Structure formats: C-alpha cells, structure tokens
Amino acid sequence: TRKRAIVPFHKKDLPTGTLLEILRQAGIRRDEL
C-alpha cells in the first residue's frame, strides 16, 4: 500500500510506545519485524 507514517529522528532509542504507534500507522505488525 502507499501508506505514510511519520518517523521522528532521535539520537536516543525510541520509546516502545512510539515505535509501536509508527508500526501501527504503517500497517506493520510486531511479528513482521
């Protein structure tokens, strides 16, 4: 699909909740990583 997700640029690790929300917006499941 042609979905878009905003991915913030951080110098540190992303919080788990932020990563999961990015994946959700992109239509990607955790088990697909």
Phi and psi restraints in degrees (range 20) as a CNS / XPLOR table:
assign (resid 1 and name C) (resid 2 and name N)
       (resid 2 and name CA) (resid 2 and name C) 1.0 -105.7 20.0 2
assign (resid 2 and name N) (resid 2 and name CA)
       (resid 2 and name C) (resid 3 and name N) 1.0 40.4 20.0 2
assign (resid 2 and name C) (resid 3 and name N)
       (resid 3 and name CA) (resid 3 and name C) 1.0 -76.4 20.0 2
assign (resid 3 and name N) (resid 3 and name CA)
       (resid 3 and name C) (resid 4 and name N) 1.0 154.4 20.0 2
assign (resid 3 and name C) (resid 4 and name N)
       (resid 4 and name CA) (resid 4 and name C) 1.0 -122.7 20.0 2
assign (resid 4 and name N) (resid 4 and name CA)
       (resid 4 and name C) (resid 5 and name N) 1.0 147.7 20.0 2
assign (resid 4 and name C) (resid 5 and name N)
       (resid 5 and name CA) (resid 5 and name C) 1.0 -137.2 20.0 2
assign (resid 5 and name N) (resid 5 and name CA)
       (resid 5 and name C) (resid 6 and name N) 1.0 139.9 20.0 2
assign (resid 5 and name C) (resid 6 and name N)
       (resid 6 and name CA) (resid 6 and name C) 1.0 -83.8 20.0 2
assign (resid 6 and name N) (resid 6 and name CA)
       (resid 6 and name C) (resid 7 and name N) 1.0 125.6 20.0 2
assign (resid 6 and name C) (resid 7 and name N)
       (resid 7 and name CA) (resid 7 and name C) 1.0 -115.3 20.0 2
assign (resid 7 and name N) (resid 7 and name CA)
       (resid 7 and name C) (resid 8 and name N) 1.0 112.5 20.0 2
assign (resid 7 and name C) (resid 8 and name N)
       (resid 8 and name CA) (resid 8 and name C) 1.0 -70.6 20.0 2
assign (resid 8 and name N) (resid 8 and name CA)
       (resid 8 and name C) (resid 9 and name N) 1.0 148.6 20.0 2
assign (resid 8 and name C) (resid 9 and name N)
       (resid 9 and name CA) (resid 9 and name C) 1.0 -95.4 20.0 2
assign (resid 9 and name N) (resid 9 and name CA)
       (resid 9 and name C) (resid 10 and name N) 1.0 118.9 20.0 2
assign (resid 9 and name C) (resid 10 and name N)
       (resid 10 and name CA) (resid 10 and name C) 1.0 -127.4 20.0 2
assign (resid 10 and name N) (resid 10 and name CA)
       (resid 10 and name C) (resid 11 and name N) 1.0 147.9 20.0 2
assign (resid 10 and name C) (resid 11 and name N)
       (resid 11 and name CA) (resid 11 and name C) 1.0 -81.0 20.0 2
assign (resid 11 and name N) (resid 11 and name CA)
       (resid 11 and name C) (resid 12 and name N) 1.0 -21.3 20.0 2
assign (resid 11 and name C) (resid 12 and name N)
       (resid 12 and name CA) (resid 12 and name C) 1.0 -105.8 20.0 2
assign (resid 12 and name N) (resid 12 and name CA)
       (resid 12 and name C) (resid 13 and name N) 1.0 175.6 20.0 2
assign (resid 12 and name C) (resid 13 and name N)
       (resid 13 and name CA) (resid 13 and name C) 1.0 -64.1 20.0 2
assign (resid 13 and name N) (resid 13 and name CA)
       (resid 13 and name C) (resid 14 and name N) 1.0 145.8 20.0 2
assign (resid 13 and name C) (resid 14 and name N)
       (resid 14 and name CA) (resid 14 and name C) 1.0 -74.6 20.0 2
assign (resid 14 and name N) (resid 14 and name CA)
       (resid 14 and name C) (resid 15 and name N) 1.0 141.2 20.0 2
assign (resid 14 and name C) (resid 15 and name N)
       (resid 15 and name CA) (resid 15 and name C) 1.0 -61.4 20.0 2
assign (resid 15 and name N) (resid 15 and name CA)
       (resid 15 and name C) (resid 16 and name N) 1.0 148.5 20.0 2
assign (resid 15 and name C) (resid 16 and name N)
       (resid 16 and name CA) (resid 16 and name C) 1.0 -55.3 20.0 2
assign (resid 16 and name N) (resid 16 and name CA)
       (resid 16 and name C) (resid 17 and name N) 1.0 -43.8 20.0 2
assign (resid 16 and name C) (resid 17 and name N)
       (resid 17 and name CA) (resid 17 and name C) 1.0 -61.8 20.0 2
assign (resid 17 and name N) (resid 17 and name CA)
       (resid 17 and name C) (resid 18 and name N) 1.0 -38.5 20.0 2
assign (resid 17 and name C) (resid 18 and name N)
       (resid 18 and name CA) (resid 18 and name C) 1.0 -65.9 20.0 2
assign (resid 18 and name N) (resid 18 and name CA)
       (resid 18 and name C) (resid 19 and name N) 1.0 -44.7 20.0 2
assign (resid 18 and name C) (resid 19 and name N)
       (resid 19 and name CA) (resid 19 and name C) 1.0 -62.0 20.0 2
assign (resid 19 and name N) (resid 19 and name CA)
       (resid 19 and name C) (resid 20 and name N) 1.0 -44.1 20.0 2
assign (resid 19 and name C) (resid 20 and name N)
       (resid 20 and name CA) (resid 20 and name C) 1.0 -64.6 20.0 2
assign (resid 20 and name N) (resid 20 and name CA)
       (resid 20 and name C) (resid 21 and name N) 1.0 -35.8 20.0 2
assign (resid 20 and name C) (resid 21 and name N)
       (resid 21 and name CA) (resid 21 and name C) 1.0 -68.5 20.0 2
assign (resid 21 and name N) (resid 21 and name CA)
       (resid 21 and name C) (resid 22 and name N) 1.0 -39.6 20.0 2
assign (resid 21 and name C) (resid 22 and name N)
       (resid 22 and name CA) (resid 22 and name C) 1.0 -61.4 20.0 2
assign (resid 22 and name N) (resid 22 and name CA)
       (resid 22 and name C) (resid 23 and name N) 1.0 -45.2 20.0 2
assign (resid 22 and name C) (resid 23 and name N)
       (resid 23 and name CA) (resid 23 and name C) 1.0 -62.3 20.0 2
assign (resid 23 and name N) (resid 23 and name CA)
       (resid 23 and name C) (resid 24 and name N) 1.0 -41.5 20.0 2
assign (resid 23 and name C) (resid 24 and name N)
       (resid 24 and name CA) (resid 24 and name C) 1.0 -62.6 20.0 2
assign (resid 24 and name N) (resid 24 and name CA)
       (resid 24 and name C) (resid 25 and name N) 1.0 -44.9 20.0 2
assign (resid 24 and name C) (resid 25 and name N)
       (resid 25 and name CA) (resid 25 and name C) 1.0 -63.7 20.0 2
assign (resid 25 and name N) (resid 25 and name CA)
       (resid 25 and name C) (resid 26 and name N) 1.0 -32.4 20.0 2
assign (resid 25 and name C) (resid 26 and name N)
       (resid 26 and name CA) (resid 26 and name C) 1.0 -84.4 20.0 2
assign (resid 26 and name N) (resid 26 and name CA)
       (resid 26 and name C) (resid 27 and name N) 1.0 -6.4 20.0 2
assign (resid 26 and name C) (resid 27 and name N)
       (resid 27 and name CA) (resid 27 and name C) 1.0 76.4 20.0 2
assign (resid 27 and name N) (resid 27 and name CA)
       (resid 27 and name C) (resid 28 and name N) 1.0 27.9 20.0 2
assign (resid 27 and name C) (resid 28 and name N)
       (resid 28 and name CA) (resid 28 and name C) 1.0 -110.5 20.0 2
assign (resid 28 and name N) (resid 28 and name CA)
       (resid 28 and name C) (resid 29 and name N) 1.0 132.4 20.0 2
assign (resid 28 and name C) (resid 29 and name N)
       (resid 29 and name CA) (resid 29 and name C) 1.0 -87.6 20.0 2
assign (resid 29 and name N) (resid 29 and name CA)
       (resid 29 and name C) (resid 30 and name N) 1.0 155.3 20.0 2
assign (resid 29 and name C) (resid 30 and name N)
       (resid 30 and name CA) (resid 30 and name C) 1.0 -56.6 20.0 2
assign (resid 30 and name N) (resid 30 and name CA)
       (resid 30 and name C) (resid 31 and name N) 1.0 -39.5 20.0 2
assign (resid 30 and name C) (resid 31 and name N)
       (resid 31 and name CA) (resid 31 and name C) 1.0 -72.8 20.0 2
assign (resid 31 and name N) (resid 31 and name CA)
       (resid 31 and name C) (resid 32 and name N) 1.0 -7.3 20.0 2
assign (resid 31 and name C) (resid 32 and name N)
       (resid 32 and name CA) (resid 32 and name C) 1.0 -87.5 20.0 2
assign (resid 32 and name N) (resid 32 and name CA)
       (resid 32 and name C) (resid 33 and name N) 1.0 -7.6 20.0 2
